[in-house]
Amino acid sequence: MVAREAHMHGDGEYDAPVEFGPDLPVLDGARAATWPYDEPPPRMGDSEWPLPGTDPDGAGMQHTIVWKGVPDDFLEGLKLVVRSLLNNRTPLGVLERSSWARSRLSDGSVAAAVADLKYFARWAHERGISDLRDVDGPTLWAYVTHLKSLGVSRRMGYNRGWALTRLWLHSRYLPTRHRLRQPRWEIPGQPSLTEFFGPPEKYVENTTEPIDPDTWDVMWSWAEWFIREPGPDIVRAKEARDAMRAGLRKKVEPGDEARFKEWLAARERIGEPLPGWRYHGRLGVGREYIALQANVGLGAVRRFEAVPVERSAPLDCRIEGRLQGRPWTNFIDYYEIDALVEHLATAGTIIIAALTGMRGLELRSLERGCCRRVDRGSGRPPGYEVRGKTFKTTDSDGNAVRGGQMRDAPWPGIPPVPQAVQILECMHDDALLLPSYIFGSKPGRAVSGQQLNTCIQRFMAWCSTTARQAGLNGAAIPEDPAGRITVRRFRRTMARVVQLRPLGRIANGVMLGHASLRTTDGYGSLVFSEQRDTYRQEESLAIAARLLSLAERLDAGEGVSGPAASDLLSVVTEFAGKHLTPRQDEAVRENPDSALYENDHLYLMCVYRADRALCHPDRAGSPNSNQSPDLTNCQVSCPNVAYTDRNIVDMEEAARQLRAVAASPEAPLFLVVRSAQRAERMEEIIAKHRETRIVNPRDVT
């Protein structure tokens, strides 16, 4: 049967939809033309559909849709709708409700939608429904009611319902027998999915767990040391091993048998065991290394049952790297090279990820030559920049650009970054900086995120084992309380560190590539409710330092004003100057009366009380919103606000600068008006502070 795509004409009518056929290609048009693999692209009758990924020539993840588990009655219809999802835009214009959905899905999103549709198909099949056409409105509503009764998360319930909305929207591309009726939640006047499952959870901060400071410090030190000390040794050893392998013969030539017997007899006479290697926990004879040492074909290496074996196949290369003043190893083993290369590549990846804040896909898509030196002029040290792709860009319809595009602003780099890039480039000739084969995977693509995360675990284990063997038990990498270390967590951790530095907020915005500093603040904040235990020491020190500084300034005659002035003085009077035991330290952190924060951008102090905070207008409906203030949404009319003399001094300087901008003949009109308005508001706060400031805690009655 000849299949025809459904295309919409100007009058809103569509051509005949696609009919199912086992040999019908899954991918159509441009997607089929760019299929990157040697094996043929999938066809409709296949039980598994491998997809090309976002960036098949680089770092994009390849997804595979597995059709096992789909009821036979629904299989044909679901395959047709998924084919449509892969090749057609979703006709969102049909929706009568506003939607932020994208008209085109990434392969990963299609795979996620398939999982949701498979769940629905099984649910419907268990209720005796055998065709999508037989799914009526009450059945669809019963389905979302069923999801809610299970207690699934809001996100899962919404996504599974929205998957059926997409199925309905793509029904116009399907034969009549596979079309779905319009879901009740997409009919105006009926409850929407958002109303049914509730609004999405809102978090002040990025919810990715940053790496524990103790774990981070030790792991970073090992990664930097590995690049600097063992790194050059490993590169030389790899070159030596590769040169040896180039001379390896597999076929047996005349004289090989005699040479091998002589070599073996010489080992037996001196009682030296055969070189071996360990594979899956078992010690085996190193036949490849022996063939090279004896200068024979690989097939001649046999008949050594009575000779003992030990793991020792040293390479002839010098060791210059040091650990605590001693060589980090006595020799590098022929069979250890691949594992050491993996560790070296992992260390380099940690350095780059930690110092640039790249997303995982951005990191894995880097290419050879991505790091460049930037001369900053006479007398100034050089800088470095890393150029690569970003995958957060969208086209005019808001859809992700397949394959990404070059980032407008390069990532700035400091010396460890070019060192890491350089040593990675020394280990291979691939165009990609992080090809999969140096991480122990099949060649042909960049390393996958999953493989890289596994390599990080192996690198950490190697470092901890090496530390213990060297008697450096304190240098073993401690476990992170939040769990497994992944590349995703490096970006969040870097932002946390940078945010504490001078001008850190701006630096974070540049490095992370955020258009909004509100988004940047979400990455760099330290008070996310799930992180209080992870950063207990850091948070306690910050609280103690803030209270001590305020106490000293108040004793010196500094005044305070604002709605929360009395609360601020009470907090400082109760906690300042105390030497805290660990239990008292915990009490300070958990005591709501010690919740004192400073907003450097609005020049104010926040004596945080959740029940009256204006920064969380939805605090009553969100369990996480009232744990700490949202300093990116401070309201100067908030009852939690207080001002110190130091805040006012900074505000006066800011107001002077704003007045200068407003008076500049070169400033555009909108900036003149805005600067004048902001300066006026600041001057009102300054004047009120001078009239109402409290100088001494005893003045509070």
C-alpha positions in Angstrom: 0.0 0.0 0.0 1.4 3.4 -0.9 1.6 5.8 2.1 0.8 9.4 1.7 1.6 12.1 4.3 -1.1 14.3 5.6 -0.5 17.9 4.6 -2.8 20.8 5.4 -4.0 23.1 2.7 -4.9 26.7 3.0 -8.6 25.8 3.5 -7.7 23.7 6.6 -8.2 20.4 4.8 -5.6 17.6 4.9 -4.5 15.0 2.3 -5.2 11.4 3.0 -3.4 10.2 6.2 -0.5 7.7 6.3 -1.6 4.1 6.2 0.4 1.5 8.2 2.7 -0.8 6.4 5.5 -2.9 7.8 8.1 -1.6 5.3 7.1 2.0 5.7 10.1 4.0 6.9 9.7 5.6 10.3 11.7 8.7 9.4 10.7 10.8 6.5 12.1 13.7 4.5 15.1 15.5 5.9 15.3 13.3 8.9 15.7 10.2 6.8 18.3 12.0 4.6 20.5 12.7 7.6 20.5 9.2 9.1 24.1 8.8 10.4 24.5 5.1 11.0 25.6 2.2 8.8 22.6 0.0 9.6 19.4 1.0 7.8 16.9 3.3 9.5 13.9 1.7 11.3 10.7 0.6 9.6 7.2 0.5 11.0 7.2 -3.3 11.4 10.4 -3.3 13.6 10.0 -4.1 17.2 12.6 -1.5 18.1 13.2 2.0 16.6 16.6 3.5 17.1 16.5 7.2 16.7 19.4 9.4 15.5 19.5 11.8 18.5 19.8 15.5 18.7 23.3 15.7 17.3 24.1 12.3 15.8 27.6 13.2 14.8 28.5 14.5 18.2 27.2 14.3 21.7 23.5 13.8 21.3 22.1 10.8 23.1 20.6 8.0 20.8 17.2 6.9 22.0 15.6 3.7 21.1 11.8 3.1 21.2 11.0 -0.4 22.3 7.5 -1.6 21.4 7.5 -4.5 23.7 4.6 -4.4 26.2 2.1 -2.5 24.0 -1.2 -4.4 23.6 -1.6 -5.7 20.0 -4.8 -3.8 19.4 -3.1 -0.5 20.1 0.3 -1.2 18.5 -0.5 -0.1 14.9 -2.2 3.2 16.1 0.6 4.1 18.5 3.3 3.4 15.9 1.5 5.7 13.5 1.1 8.6 16.0 4.8 8.3 17.1 5.9 8.4 13.5 3.9 11.5 13.1 5.5 13.0 16.3 8.9 12.3 14.8 8.2 13.9 11.4 5.4 16.4 11.7 4.8 19.6 13.7 2.1 19.4 16.3 -0.8 21.6 15.1 -1.0 23.7 18.3 -3.2 26.2 16.5 -6.1 23.8 17.0 -5.9 24.3 20.7 -8.5 26.6 22.2 -6.4 27.1 25.3 -3.1 28.9 25.4 -0.1 26.6 25.5 3.7 26.9 25.9 4.2 23.5 24.2 6.7 23.2 21.4 5.4 22.1 18.0 8.4 19.8 17.4 9.7 17.4 20.0 13.3 16.2 20.5 13.9 12.5 20.2 14.2 12.3 23.9 10.8 13.9 24.4 9.2 11.6 21.9 10.7 8.6 23.8 9.2 10.0 27.0 5.8 10.5 25.3 5.9 6.9 24.1 6.3 5.7 27.7 3.3 7.7 28.7 1.2 6.4 25.8 2.2 2.8 26.5 0.9 3.2 30.0 -2.4 4.5 28.8 -2.7 1.7 26.2 -2.3 -0.9 28.9 -4.7 0.8 31.2 -7.4 1.0 28.4 -6.7 -2.6 27.3 -7.4 -3.8 30.9 -10.8 -2.2 30.6 -11.8 -4.0 27.5 -11.0 -1.1 25.0 -9.3 -2.3 21.8 -9.2 0.8 19.6 -8.3 4.4 20.1 -11.5 5.3 18.3 -13.4 3.6 21.1 -11.9 5.8 23.7 -14.6 8.3 24.6 -14.6 11.5 26.7 -15.7 9.8 30.0 -12.9 7.2 29.5 -10.3 9.9 29.1 -11.5 11.7 32.2 -11.5 8.4 34.1 -7.9 7.9 33.1 -6.6 11.2 34.6 -8.8 10.6 37.6 -7.1 7.2 38.0 -3.7 8.9 37.7 -4.6 11.3 40.5 -5.9 8.5 42.7 -2.5 6.8 42.5 -0.9 9.8 44.1 1.6 10.3 41.3 3.6 13.6 41.2 1.9 16.6 39.6 4.5 16.5 36.8 3.9 12.8 35.9 0.1 13.2 36.0 0.2 16.3 33.8 2.7 14.8 31.3 0.6 11.6 30.9 -2.5 13.7 30.3 -0.7 16.0 27.9 0.6 12.9 25.9 -3.0 12.2 25.1 -3.5 15.8 24.0 -0.7 15.4 21.5 -2.2 12.1 20.3 -5.5 13.9 19.7 -3.7 16.8 17.9 -1.9 14.3 15.6 -5.0 12.3 14.9 -5.6 14.4 11.8 -2.5 12.6 10.4 -3.9 9.2 11.2 -6.5 6.9 9.6 -10.0 7.3 11.1 -9.8 4.1 13.1 -6.8 5.3 15.1 -8.0 8.9 15.9 -8.7 10.0 19.4 -11.5 12.3 20.5 -10.8 15.7 21.9 -10.0 15.3 25.6 -12.4 17.0 28.0 -9.6 19.0 29.5 -8.9 20.7 26.1 -12.5 21.9 25.8 -13.1 25.6 27.0 -15.2 25.7 30.1 -14.0 22.3 31.3 -11.2 21.9 34.0 -7.8 22.0 32.3 -4.9 19.7 33.3 -3.4 22.5 35.3 -6.6 23.0 37.2 -7.0 19.3 37.7 -3.4 18.4 38.8 -2.6 21.8 40.2 -0.1 24.5 39.1 3.6 23.4 38.6 5.8 23.5 41.7 7.8 26.7 41.9 11.3 26.7 43.4 13.4 29.8 44.2 16.5 27.9 43.4 17.7 25.3 40.8 16.7 22.0 42.3 19.9 20.1 41.2 21.9 19.1 44.2 25.3 20.9 44.4 28.3 18.7 45.4 29.1 18.6 49.0 32.0 21.0 49.7 34.1 18.3 51.4 33.7 15.9 48.5 34.2 18.7 46.0 37.5 20.0 47.4 39.1 16.6 47.6 37.9 15.4 44.2 39.0 18.7 42.5 42.5 18.3 44.1 42.8 14.8 42.7 41.6 15.8 39.2 44.1 18.7 39.1 46.9 16.5 40.4 46.1 13.8 37.9 46.4 16.2 35.0 49.6 17.7 36.3 51.6 14.7 37.6 50.5 11.3 36.2 49.0 12.9 33.0 52.3 13.3 31.0 53.4 9.8 32.1 50.2 8.2 30.9 50.4 10.0 27.6 53.9 8.7 27.0 52.9 5.2 28.1 50.0 5.2 25.7 52.3 6.2 22.9 54.7 3.4 23.8 51.9 0.8 24.1 50.4 1.9 20.7 53.8 1.7 19.1 54.2 -1.8 20.4 50.8 -2.8 19.2 51.6 -1.6 15.7 54.2 -4.4 15.5 51.9 -7.1 16.8 51.6 -10.1 14.5 48.6 -12.4 14.8 49.7 -15.1 12.3 52.4 -17.6 13.2 55.5 -17.4 10.9 58.4 -19.9 10.6 60.6 -19.8 13.6 58.0 -18.4 16.0 57.4 -21.7 17.7 61.1 -22.1 18.5 61.5 -18.5 19.6 58.6 -18.8 22.0 59.9 -22.0 23.5 63.3 -20.4 24.1 61.6 -17.3 25.7 59.4 -19.5 27.9 62.4 -21.7 29.0 64.4 -18.6 30.0 61.5 -17.5 32.2 61.3 -20.9 33.8 65.0 -21.1 34.5 65.0 -17.9 36.5 61.6 -18.6 38.1 60.0 -15.5 36.7 56.2 -15.7 36.3 54.4 -15.0 33.1 53.0 -11.5 32.6 49.3 -11.5 33.2 46.2 -9.2 33.3 43.0 -9.2 35.2 39.7 -9.4 33.4 36.4 -9.5 35.2 38.2 -10.5 38.4 40.1 -13.4 36.8 43.9 -13.4 36.2 44.8 -14.5 32.7 48.0 -14.8 30.7 49.0 -11.6 28.9 49.3 -13.3 25.5 49.5 -10.0 23.5 52.3 -8.6 25.7 54.2 -12.0 25.6 53.9 -12.1 21.8 55.5 -8.7 21.6 58.2 -9.5 24.1 59.1 -12.8 22.4 58.7 -11.4 18.9 56.3 -14.1 17.8 52.9 -14.3 16.2 50.0 -14.2 18.7 49.0 -17.7 17.7 52.4 -19.1 18.9 51.7 -18.1 22.5 50.4 -21.3 24.1 51.4 -24.3 26.2 52.4 -22.7 29.5 50.2 -24.6 32.0 52.9 -25.2 34.6 54.2 -21.6 34.7 52.8 -19.2 37.3 51.2 -15.9 36.2 51.2 -12.5 37.9 49.8 -9.2 36.9 53.0 -7.6 35.7 53.5 -6.3 32.1 55.6 -3.2 32.5 56.1 -0.6 29.8 59.5 0.9 29.1 58.8 4.5 29.8 60.0 6.9 32.5 57.9 8.0 35.5 58.1 11.7 36.4 54.9 12.3 38.2 55.1 12.6 42.0 52.7 11.9 44.9 53.9 13.3 48.2 57.4 13.6 46.8 57.6 10.0 45.6 56.9 8.5 42.2 53.1 7.9 41.9 53.8 4.4 40.6 56.8 2.2 40.0 55.8 1.4 36.4 52.8 1.6 34.1 51.4 -1.8 33.1 50.7 -2.6 29.5 47.2 -3.7 30.4 46.4 -0.7 32.6 46.8 1.9 29.9 43.1 1.9 28.8 41.9 2.3 32.4 44.5 5.1 33.1 43.6 6.9 29.9 39.9 6.8 31.0 40.9 8.2 34.3 43.0 10.9 32.7 40.1 11.8 30.3 37.7 11.9 33.2 40.0 14.2 35.2 40.2 16.6 32.3 36.5 16.5 31.9 36.0 17.3 35.6 38.4 20.3 35.3 36.6 21.7 32.2 33.1 21.2 33.6 34.0 22.6 37.0 35.6 25.8 35.7 33.3 26.6 32.8 29.8 25.6 34.1 28.9 23.9 30.8 25.8 21.8 30.5 26.5 18.1 29.9 25.6 18.2 26.2 27.7 21.3 25.6 30.7 19.7 27.3 30.4 16.4 25.3 30.1 18.2 22.0 33.4 20.2 22.3 35.8 19.7 19.4 39.5 19.7 19.0 40.9 23.2 19.1 38.1 24.6 21.2 40.3 26.3 23.7 42.2 29.5 22.5 44.6 31.8 24.2 43.6 35.5 24.4 46.3 38.1 24.7 45.3 40.9 27.0 48.0 43.4 26.3 51.4 44.2 27.6 52.0 43.4 31.3 48.8 41.4 31.7 48.7 37.6 31.9 47.0 35.9 28.9 43.4 34.7 29.2 41.7 31.7 27.6 38.3 31.1 26.1 36.5 27.9 25.1 34.2 27.9 22.1 31.5 25.3 21.6 27.9 24.7 20.9 24.8 25.5 22.9 21.7 23.4 22.7 19.3 25.8 24.4 18.7 27.9 21.3 15.4 27.9 19.6 14.0 28.7 16.2 11.3 31.2 15.4 8.6 28.7 16.6 10.4 28.1 19.9 11.6 24.7 19.0 15.1 23.5 19.8 17.6 23.8 17.0 18.7 20.3 16.0 22.4 19.8 16.5 22.7 23.1 18.4 24.6 26.1 17.3 27.8 27.9 18.3 27.5 29.9 21.5 27.7 33.6 20.9 29.9 34.3 23.9 32.7 31.7 24.6 33.2 30.3 28.1 36.1 32.0 29.9 38.8 29.7 31.1 41.7 29.9 33.6 45.0 28.0 33.2 43.8 24.5 34.4 41.3 24.5 31.5 43.8 24.8 28.6 46.0 22.3 30.4 43.1 19.8 30.6 42.1 20.4 26.9 45.7 20.0 25.8 46.2 16.7 27.5 42.9 15.4 26.1 44.0 16.4 22.6 47.3 14.5 23.1 45.5 11.2 23.7 43.7 10.8 20.4 43.3 12.3 16.9 39.6 12.5 16.8 37.8 15.7 15.9 35.7 15.5 19.1 37.5 16.4 22.3 35.7 13.6 24.3 35.3 10.7 21.9 33.6 7.6 23.4 36.5 5.2 22.8 38.9 6.9 25.3 36.2 6.3 27.9 36.0 2.6 27.2 33.0 2.7 24.8 32.5 1.9 21.1 34.1 4.5 18.7 32.1 6.8 16.5 30.5 9.2 18.9 31.1 11.5 21.8 31.0 9.9 25.2 27.5 9.6 26.5 26.4 11.3 29.7 25.7 8.0 31.4 29.1 6.6 30.5 30.8 9.8 31.7 29.0 9.6 35.0 30.1 6.0 35.4 33.7 7.0 34.7 33.5 9.7 37.4 32.6 7.0 39.9 35.6 4.8 38.8 38.0 7.8 38.9 36.9 8.6 42.5 37.3 5.0 43.5 40.8 4.9 42.0 41.8 8.1 43.8 40.6 6.8 47.1 42.3 3.5 46.7 45.6 5.2 45.7 45.3 7.5 48.8 44.9 4.5 51.2 47.7 2.6 49.6 50.0 5.6 50.0 49.0 6.0 53.7 47.0 9.2 52.9 43.7 8.1 54.4 42.6 11.8 54.8 42.9 12.2 51.0 40.3 9.6 50.2 37.3 11.2 48.5 34.4 11.3 51.0 31.0 10.2 49.9 28.6 13.0 49.0 25.5 13.0 51.3 23.3 13.9 48.3 24.4 10.8 46.4 26.1 10.0 43.1 28.3 12.6 41.5 27.1 13.5 38.0 28.2 16.0 35.4 24.9 17.8 35.8 25.9 18.7 39.4 29.2 20.5 38.4 27.3 23.4 36.8 25.3 24.0 40.0 28.4 23.6 42.2 30.5 26.1 40.2 27.7 28.7 40.4 27.5 28.3 44.1 31.2 29.0 44.5 31.4 31.9 42.0 28.3 33.6 43.6 30.3 34.2 46.8 33.1 36.1 44.9 33.2 39.8 44.2 30.9 40.5 41.2 30.1 36.8 41.3 26.5 37.4 40.3 27.5 39.0 37.0 30.3 36.4 36.4 27.8 33.6 36.9 25.4 35.2 34.4 28.1 35.4 31.8 29.5 31.9 32.4 26.1 30.1 32.6 24.7 32.0 29.6 21.6 33.2 31.3 19.6 36.1 29.9 18.0 36.7 33.3 20.0 37.2 36.6 16.9 35.8 38.4 17.7 32.4 36.7 21.4 32.8 37.7 20.5 33.5 41.3 18.6 30.2 41.3 21.9 28.4 40.5 24.1 30.4 42.9 21.9 30.5 46.0 23.0 28.7 49.2 19.7 28.4 51.1 17.7 25.8 49.1 15.7 23.9 51.7 17.2 20.5 50.7 20.8 21.8 51.1 20.8 22.9 54.7 22.4 19.7 56.0 24.8 19.5 53.1 26.1 23.0 53.7 25.6 23.2 57.4 29.2 24.4 58.2 29.2 27.0 55.4 25.8 28.3 56.4 26.6 28.5 60.1 29.8 30.4 59.4 27.9 32.8 57.2 25.3 33.4 59.9 27.9 33.8 62.6 30.0 36.3 60.5 26.9 38.3 59.6 25.8 38.6 63.3 29.3 39.4 64.5 29.8 42.1 62.0 26.5 43.7 62.8 27.1 43.5 66.5 30.5 45.3 66.2 29.0 48.0 64.0 26.0 48.6 66.3 28.3 48.8 69.3 30.3 51.5 67.3 27.1 53.6 67.0 25.6 52.4 63.7 21.9 52.9 63.4 19.1 50.8 61.9 15.7 51.7 60.5 12.8 50.1 58.6 9.8 47.9 59.6 12.0 45.1 60.9 14.6 47.3 62.8 13.5 46.1 66.2 13.6 42.5 65.1 17.1 43.0 63.7 18.4 44.4 66.9 16.9 41.5 68.9 18.5 38.9 66.6 21.9 40.5 67.0 21.6 41.0 70.8 20.6 37.3 71.3 23.2 35.5 69.1 26.1 37.8 68.5 29.5 37.2 70.2 28.7 33.7 71.4 31.1 30.8 71.0 28.8 28.1 69.6 29.2 24.4 70.4 28.1 22.0 67.6 24.7 21.6 69.2 24.3 25.4 69.6 25.6 25.8 66.0 22.7 23.6 64.8 20.3 25.5 67.0 21.3 28.8 65.4 20.7 27.3 61.9 17.3 25.9 62.8 16.1 28.8 64.9 13.8 31.0 62.8 14.7 34.0 64.9 18.3 33.9 63.5 17.1 34.1 59.9 19.0 37.2 58.9 19.9 37.8 55.2 21.4 40.7 53.3 20.4 41.8 49.8 23.4 43.7 48.3 21.5 44.7 45.2 18.7 46.5 47.0 20.9 47.7 49.9 18.8 46.2 52.7 18.7 43.5 55.4 16.0 40.8 55.6 14.9 39.6 59.0 13.0 36.7 57.5 9.7 35.7 58.8 7.8 33.4 56.4 4.3 34.3 57.6 4.7 38.0 56.5 7.2 37.7 53.6 6.1 39.4 50.4 8.7 37.6 48.3 6.6 34.4 48.3 3.1 35.4 47.2 2.3 31.7 46.7 3.9 30.5 49.9 0.6 29.0 51.2 0.4 26.6 48.3 4.0 25.5 48.0 5.7 23.5 50.6 9.2 24.7 49.7 8.6 28.4 49.2 8.6 29.5 52.8 11.9 27.9 53.9 14.0 30.9 53.0 13.6 34.3 51.3 13.6 34.8 47.6 16.2 37.6 47.5 15.6 37.9 43.7 12.0 39.1 44.5 12.6 41.5 47.5 9.8 44.1 48.0 10.9 47.3 49.8 7.5 47.5 51.4 7.9 44.1 53.1 7.6 44.0 56.9 10.9 42.0 57.0 13.0 44.8 55.6 15.5 46.8 57.7 18.3 49.2 56.8 21.6 49.8 58.4 23.8 52.9 58.1 26.1 50.9 55.8 23.2 50.0 53.6 22.3 53.7 53.3 25.8 54.7 52.5 25.8 52.2 49.6 22.4 53.4 48.6 23.5 57.1 48.5 26.3 56.2 46.1 23.9 54.2 43.9 21.4 57.1 43.9 24.2 59.6 42.9 25.2 57.3 40.0 21.5 57.1 38.9 21.2 60.9 39.0 24.3 61.2 36.8 22.8 58.8 34.2 19.5 60.7 34.3 21.4 64.0 33.6 23.5 62.6 30.8 22.5 64.0 27.4 23.7 60.8 25.7 21.4 58.5 27.7 18.3 57.3 25.9 14.9 58.6 27.1 13.8 55.3 28.7 17.0 55.1 30.7 16.7 58.7 31.9 13.2 58.1 33.1 14.0 54.8 34.8 17.2 56.1 36.5 15.4 59.2 37.8 12.5 57.1 39.2 14.9 54.7 41.0 17.0 57.5 42.4 13.8 59.2 43.7 12.7 56.0 45.5 16.2 55.6 47.0 16.3 59.2 48.2 12.9 58.7 50.0 14.3 55.6 51.8 17.5 57.5 52.7 15.5 60.5 54.1 13.2 58.2 56.1 16.2 56.3 57.5 17.8 59.6 58.9 14.5 60.5 60.6 13.7 57.1 62.2 17.1 55.3 62.7 17.6 53.6 66.1 21.2 54.0 67.4 21.2 51.8 70.5 19.3 48.6 71.4 18.3 50.2 74.7 16.2 52.7 72.7 13.9 49.8 71.8 11.0 49.6 74.2 
